[in-house]
Amino acid sequence: MRRLIPLLVLGSAVLAACSSIDCPYNNTVYSQYVLMKGGGLKPDTLTDTLTILTTRRDGQDTIIYNKGVKTKSFSLPMSYTRDQDALFLQLKDTLGNVVHDTIKVNKTNTPHFESVDCPMSYFHTITAVSTSHHGIDSIILVNPNVTYDTSSPHFRIYFKSGH
């Protein structure tokens, strides 16, 4: 019995020393885009079908948003370490007409650690945004800080009328 008591004390001390770390389930951060009506602050619904592609590290294109219809907003992942993300938008109307636009997002990337027990993620600070103007009238940066917080949009996109 005397040998059992020190083992019980040691076991309870080890269990008390352990802690539970709540790591984020998905450690990818997403930029938030909201579609707006021209000249105002009212949200808009895109009537065209929207597909968005980007280029992976190996140079291949990949679809990151596929055939969104009646889109009001969307969230897109950001690259971890590139200083610029290029998004290739394809707008297709009901008659089959296609318009292509490119959005370029310049950013700084900051490694973010919750704990040594959690995988590393990257937070971003957007420094500039530009777009071609085939279907997009303008894009405005609203919130430059991209973190786990998805409560406010980072960008407002104004499409030309007819889209």
C-alpha positions as CSV (number, residue, x, y, z in Angstrom):
1,M,0.0,0.0,0.0
2,R,2.9,2.4,0.8
3,R,4.2,2.0,-2.7
4,L,0.8,2.6,-4.2
5,I,0.3,6.0,-2.6
6,P,3.4,7.7,-4.2
7,L,2.3,6.3,-7.6
8,L,-1.2,7.7,-7.2
9,V,0.2,11.1,-6.2
10,L,2.6,11.0,-9.2
11,G,-0.2,10.0,-11.6
12,S,-2.5,12.7,-10.4
13,A,0.3,15.3,-10.7
14,V,1.0,14.2,-14.3
15,L,-2.7,14.4,-15.2
16,A,-3.1,17.8,-13.6
17,A,-0.1,19.1,-15.6
18,C,-1.7,18.2,-18.9
19,S,-3.7,21.0,-20.6
20,S,-6.1,21.0,-23.4
21,I,-5.2,23.3,-26.3
22,D,-8.0,24.4,-28.6
23,C,-6.3,24.5,-31.9
24,P,-8.3,26.0,-34.8
25,Y,-10.0,23.2,-36.7
26,N,-9.1,24.8,-40.1
27,N,-6.0,27.0,-39.9
28,T,-6.5,28.5,-43.4
29,V,-7.5,32.2,-43.3
30,Y,-10.0,33.5,-45.9
31,S,-10.5,36.9,-47.5
32,Q,-14.1,38.0,-47.6
33,Y,-15.6,39.6,-50.7
34,V,-19.0,41.4,-50.9
35,L,-20.6,42.4,-54.1
36,M,-22.1,45.9,-54.2
37,K,-24.4,47.9,-56.3
38,G,-22.7,50.7,-58.3
39,G,-22.4,54.0,-56.6
40,G,-23.8,52.9,-53.2
41,L,-23.3,50.8,-50.1
42,K,-26.1,48.4,-50.8
43,P,-25.2,44.7,-51.4
44,D,-25.9,43.3,-54.8
45,T,-26.6,39.9,-56.2
46,L,-24.5,38.8,-59.2
47,T,-26.9,37.4,-61.9
48,D,-24.1,35.8,-63.9
49,T,-22.3,32.5,-63.1
50,L,-19.0,33.2,-61.3
51,T,-16.0,30.9,-61.4
52,I,-12.7,31.9,-59.8
53,L,-9.3,30.3,-60.5
54,T,-5.8,31.0,-59.2
55,T,-2.3,29.6,-59.9
56,R,-0.8,27.1,-57.6
57,R,2.9,27.0,-56.6
58,D,3.6,24.4,-59.3
59,G,2.2,26.8,-62.0
60,Q,-1.1,24.9,-62.6
61,D,-4.4,26.7,-62.5
62,T,-6.9,25.5,-59.8
63,I,-10.5,26.4,-59.3
64,I,-11.2,27.9,-55.9
65,Y,-14.8,29.0,-56.4
66,N,-16.9,27.0,-58.9
67,K,-20.0,28.2,-60.7
68,G,-21.5,30.4,-58.1
69,V,-25.0,31.6,-59.1
70,K,-26.9,34.4,-57.5
71,T,-23.7,35.3,-55.6
72,K,-23.8,38.0,-53.0
73,S,-20.5,37.3,-51.3
74,F,-17.8,34.7,-51.2
75,S,-14.7,33.7,-49.2
76,L,-11.4,32.8,-50.8
77,P,-8.3,31.3,-49.2
78,M,-5.1,33.3,-49.5
79,S,-1.7,31.8,-50.3
80,Y,0.6,31.3,-47.4
81,T,3.8,32.9,-48.5
82,R,3.4,34.7,-51.8
83,D,3.5,38.5,-51.8
84,Q,0.8,38.7,-54.4
85,D,-2.3,36.5,-55.2
86,A,-3.8,36.6,-58.6
87,L,-7.4,35.7,-59.0
88,F,-8.9,35.0,-62.4
89,L,-12.6,35.6,-62.6
90,Q,-14.9,34.2,-65.3
91,L,-18.4,35.6,-65.6
92,K,-20.8,33.7,-67.8
93,D,-24.3,35.1,-68.5
94,T,-27.4,33.1,-69.5
95,L,-26.7,33.6,-73.2
96,G,-23.2,32.0,-72.9
97,N,-21.2,35.2,-73.1
98,V,-18.1,35.1,-71.0
99,V,-16.1,38.0,-69.5
100,H,-12.8,37.5,-67.8
101,D,-11.3,39.7,-65.1
102,T,-8.1,39.5,-63.0
103,I,-7.8,40.7,-59.4
104,K,-4.3,41.1,-57.9
105,V,-4.0,41.3,-54.1
106,N,-0.6,42.4,-52.7
107,K,0.0,41.5,-49.1
108,T,2.5,40.8,-46.3
109,N,2.4,37.4,-44.6
110,T,3.0,36.9,-40.9
111,P,3.4,33.5,-39.4
112,H,0.9,32.9,-36.5
113,F,1.3,30.4,-33.7
114,E,-1.5,29.5,-31.3
115,S,0.7,26.9,-29.5
116,V,3.5,24.6,-30.2
117,D,0.9,21.8,-30.3
118,C,-1.0,23.5,-33.1
119,P,0.0,23.8,-36.8
120,M,1.2,27.2,-37.9
121,S,-1.0,29.5,-40.0
122,Y,-0.4,32.8,-41.7
123,F,-2.2,36.0,-41.1
124,H,-2.0,38.7,-43.9
125,T,-2.0,42.4,-44.2
126,I,-3.3,43.5,-47.6
127,T,-1.2,46.4,-49.0
128,A,-2.8,46.9,-52.4
129,V,-5.5,45.6,-54.7
130,S,-6.0,46.1,-58.4
131,T,-8.3,44.7,-61.1
132,S,-8.8,44.6,-64.8
133,H,-12.1,46.4,-65.8
134,H,-13.9,44.1,-68.2
135,G,-16.8,43.1,-66.0
136,I,-15.6,44.7,-62.7
137,D,-16.0,48.4,-62.4
138,S,-14.0,48.8,-59.2
139,I,-12.8,47.0,-56.1
140,I,-12.3,48.7,-52.7
141,L,-10.2,47.5,-49.8
142,V,-12.3,47.7,-46.6
143,N,-10.3,45.8,-44.1
144,P,-6.6,45.1,-44.7
145,N,-6.2,42.5,-41.9
146,V,-6.9,38.9,-42.8
147,T,-7.1,36.7,-39.7
148,Y,-9.5,34.0,-38.4
149,D,-12.1,36.8,-37.9
150,T,-14.6,36.6,-40.8
151,S,-17.2,39.0,-39.3
152,S,-16.3,41.9,-41.7
153,P,-15.6,41.9,-45.4
154,H,-12.1,42.7,-46.7
155,F,-13.2,43.8,-50.2
156,R,-16.2,45.3,-51.9
157,I,-16.5,44.5,-55.6
158,Y,-18.6,46.7,-57.9
159,F,-19.5,45.1,-61.2
160,K,-20.5,47.0,-64.3
161,S,-24.2,47.1,-64.9
162,G,-25.6,44.1,-66.8
163,H,-23.7,41.5,-64.7
